[in-house]
Amino acid sequence: MFRDCRTPALTAAVAAMLGSMLGAGSARAAEVHVAVAANFSGPLAQIGQAFTTATGHVLKPSAGSTGKLHAQILAGAPFDVLIAADDQTPRRLVASGHAVAGTTFTYAIGRLVLWSARPGFVDDQGMVLAGGRFEHLALANPKTAPYGAAALQVLEQRGLAATLAPRLVTAESTAQAYQFVATGNAELGFVALSQVAVPGRPAGGSHWLVPAGLHRPIRQDAVLLKAGERNPAAVALLAYLKSAPAQALIRAWGYGA
């Protein structure tokens, strides 16, 4: 379900510690400050409720683009855990000494969609991109947001990057890109499937699920940050993200395992 980057010996040791933390439950309840990629804020809210019920620990999330969260961590922001939208940022934080070696793992594979708030506006092949029936196309900043980088790769693969460049509206994150489309400031935009396919809520508008072959895989990794190394709630959260209940919720929100 997830790609584990730890050595076998360290894996066993950490797994034992994580199991102990989860078993402790509310007797050792604490808070965990989580830096979370904007596309995963919805799923994390639901996971957080189940996590608190299971352990007694409480999540304090801060959402944003992975690039901006990375910058905040380097600047000393007191986050305990990073739940990123890529697999490179957690590795860079380990290399720079801001995250704990041996704790990085892939919790989900992101899915990109082209979405419009208008029903029937986006076809199931994404041909609307070449049709010219829109003025603005929203996407997250490709320099700081992995979903934005993936969107740009799709346009390049379709041979539309130069043609559509004047129509691009760059957002700070996938959450803001979604807002641009939802409010009508852009007719369509590239967002995460998790923002469109919310469990228990009918998908509004119209969307094209982008084939995975049109962009690099969006491997989303989590990592324990140095500030959370001695926080039992931080360690327990990483363990919970790997559990069957959490992974079932992640799949329900449209992510690949």
C-alpha positions in Angstrom: 0.0 0.0 0.0 2.9 2.3 0.5 6.6 2.5 -0.5 8.8 2.2 2.6 12.3 3.7 2.3 13.7 2.4 5.6 16.3 -0.3 6.3 14.9 -3.6 7.5 16.4 -3.3 11.0 15.2 0.3 11.4 11.8 -0.7 10.0 11.3 -3.4 12.7 12.4 -1.0 15.5 10.2 1.8 14.3 7.3 -0.5 13.8 7.5 -1.7 17.3 7.7 1.8 18.6 4.7 2.9 16.5 2.6 0.0 17.7 3.4 0.9 21.3 2.3 4.5 20.7 -1.0 3.5 19.1 -1.6 1.1 22.0 -1.1 3.8 24.5 -4.3 5.6 23.4 -5.7 8.5 25.2 -3.6 7.8 28.3 -0.7 9.7 26.6 -2.8 12.1 24.6 -0.9 14.9 22.9 -1.2 17.3 20.0 0.5 16.9 16.6 1.1 19.9 14.4 0.9 18.7 10.8 2.0 20.5 7.6 -0.2 19.0 4.9 -0.4 19.5 1.2 -3.5 21.4 0.2 -4.9 18.5 -1.9 -4.9 16.2 1.2 -6.5 18.6 3.7 -10.0 17.1 3.1 -8.9 13.5 3.6 -6.8 14.4 6.6 -9.7 16.1 8.3 -11.6 12.8 8.1 -8.6 10.7 9.0 -7.9 13.0 11.9 -11.3 12.3 13.5 -10.7 8.6 13.3 -7.1 9.0 14.6 -8.3 11.0 17.6 -11.0 8.4 18.4 -8.4 5.6 18.2 -5.5 7.3 20.1 -6.8 10.3 21.9 -4.2 12.5 20.1 -5.4 15.7 18.4 -4.3 17.0 15.0 -3.5 20.7 14.4 -3.2 20.9 10.6 -1.8 23.7 8.4 -2.4 23.3 4.7 -0.6 24.8 1.8 1.5 24.0 -1.3 4.3 21.6 -0.6 6.9 24.1 -1.7 5.7 26.7 0.7 5.4 24.3 3.5 9.0 23.2 2.8 10.1 26.9 3.0 8.3 27.3 6.3 10.0 24.2 7.8 13.4 25.5 6.7 12.5 28.8 8.4 11.8 27.1 11.7 8.0 26.5 11.6 7.3 24.1 14.5 5.6 21.3 12.5 5.9 17.8 13.8 4.9 15.9 10.6 5.0 16.8 6.9 2.3 15.1 4.7 3.6 16.2 1.3 2.3 16.1 -2.3 5.5 14.7 -3.6 8.3 12.3 -2.6 11.2 14.7 -3.2 10.5 17.3 -0.5 10.6 14.8 2.4 13.9 13.4 1.1 15.3 16.9 0.9 14.3 17.6 4.5 16.0 14.4 5.7 19.1 15.3 3.7 19.2 18.8 5.3 18.7 17.5 8.8 15.1 18.9 9.2 13.5 15.4 9.2 14.2 12.1 10.8 16.0 9.5 8.6 14.1 6.3 8.1 10.6 7.6 8.5 9.7 8.6 5.0 7.0 6.5 3.2 4.5 6.9 0.4 1.0 7.1 1.8 -0.9 7.7 -1.5 -0.6 8.2 -5.2 -2.2 11.4 -6.4 -4.7 11.6 -9.3 -5.0 14.7 -11.4 -8.2 15.9 -13.0 -9.2 18.7 -15.3 -12.4 20.1 -13.7 -15.1 22.7 -14.5 -17.9 23.8 -12.3 -20.1 23.7 -15.4 -21.8 20.3 -16.1 -21.0 18.9 -19.5 -18.2 21.5 -20.2 -15.3 19.0 -19.8 -15.4 15.9 -22.0 -14.0 12.5 -20.9 -10.9 12.8 -23.2 -9.9 16.4 -22.2 -10.4 17.6 -25.8 -11.8 20.8 -24.3 -8.2 22.0 -23.9 -7.8 22.2 -27.6 -11.3 23.5 -28.3 -10.6 27.2 -27.4 -14.0 27.6 -25.6 -12.5 29.1 -22.5 -10.5 32.2 -21.4 -8.9 31.0 -18.2 -7.3 27.7 -17.1 -6.3 27.5 -13.5 -3.5 25.4 -12.1 -1.3 25.4 -9.0 2.1 27.0 -9.2 4.3 24.4 -11.0 7.4 25.6 -9.0 5.9 24.9 -5.6 3.0 22.5 -6.1 3.5 18.9 -7.5 -0.1 18.9 -9.0 0.7 22.1 -10.9 3.9 20.6 -12.2 1.9 17.5 -13.3 -0.6 19.8 -15.1 2.1 21.5 -17.0 3.5 18.1 -18.1 0.0 17.2 -19.4 -0.1 20.4 -21.5 3.4 19.7 -22.8 2.4 16.1 -23.7 -0.7 17.4 -25.6 1.4 20.0 -27.4 -0.6 22.9 -25.9 1.8 24.5 -23.4 2.8 27.4 -25.6 -0.7 27.9 -27.0 -2.4 28.0 -23.7 0.3 29.9 -21.8 -1.6 33.3 -22.1 -4.7 31.7 -20.6 -3.1 30.1 -17.5 -4.1 31.4 -14.1 -1.5 30.4 -11.5 -2.7 29.6 -8.0 -0.7 29.2 -4.8 -2.0 25.7 -4.3 -4.5 23.1 -5.6 -7.0 24.5 -3.1 -6.8 28.0 -4.6 -6.9 26.5 -8.1 -10.1 24.8 -7.1 -11.5 28.1 -5.7 -10.7 29.9 -9.0 -12.8 27.4 -10.9 -15.6 27.1 -8.3 -16.1 30.9 -8.2 -16.1 31.2 -12.0 -12.8 33.2 -12.2 -11.6 30.4 -14.4 -13.8 28.2 -16.6 -11.7 25.1 -15.9 -8.6 24.0 -14.0 -6.3 21.2 -13.0 -7.0 20.0 -9.5 -6.7 16.8 -7.4 -9.4 14.1 -7.8 -9.8 14.2 -4.1 -11.2 17.8 -4.4 -13.8 16.7 -6.9 -14.7 13.1 -5.8 -15.5 13.8 -2.1 -17.0 10.7 -0.4 -20.7 11.0 0.2 -21.1 14.0 -2.0 -22.1 14.0 -5.7 -19.3 15.3 -8.0 -20.4 18.7 -9.2 -19.6 20.1 -12.7 -17.7 18.0 -15.1 -14.2 16.6 -15.1 -11.6 14.5 -17.1 -9.5 12.0 -15.1 -6.1 12.6 -16.6 -4.4 9.3 -17.7 -1.4 8.6 -15.4 0.9 8.2 -18.5 0.6 12.0 -19.3 2.6 13.1 -16.3 5.1 11.7 -13.8 3.6 9.7 -10.9 2.4 11.9 -8.1 3.9 10.0 -5.2 2.8 11.6 -2.0 5.2 11.0 1.0 5.0 11.7 4.7 7.9 12.2 7.1 8.6 12.8 10.7 10.1 16.1 11.2 12.9 16.8 13.8 10.5 19.0 15.9 8.2 15.9 16.3 10.9 13.3 17.0 9.9 13.1 20.7 6.2 13.7 20.2 4.2 10.5 20.7 1.3 11.9 18.7 3.5 12.6 15.7 4.9 9.0 15.7 1.4 7.6 16.2 0.0 9.6 13.3 2.5 8.2 10.8 1.6 4.7 12.1 -2.1 5.4 11.6 -1.6 6.6 8.0 -0.4 3.1 7.2 -3.2 1.4 9.0 -6.1 -0.4 7.1 -8.7 2.1 8.2 -6.7 5.1 7.0 -5.7 3.5 3.7 -9.4 2.7 3.1 -10.3 6.4 3.6 -7.4 7.5 1.3 -8.7 5.2 -1.5 -12.2 6.5 -0.9 -11.0 10.0 -1.6 -9.7 8.9 -5.1 -6.1 8.3 -4.4 -4.1 5.3 -5.6 -2.5 2.9 -3.1 
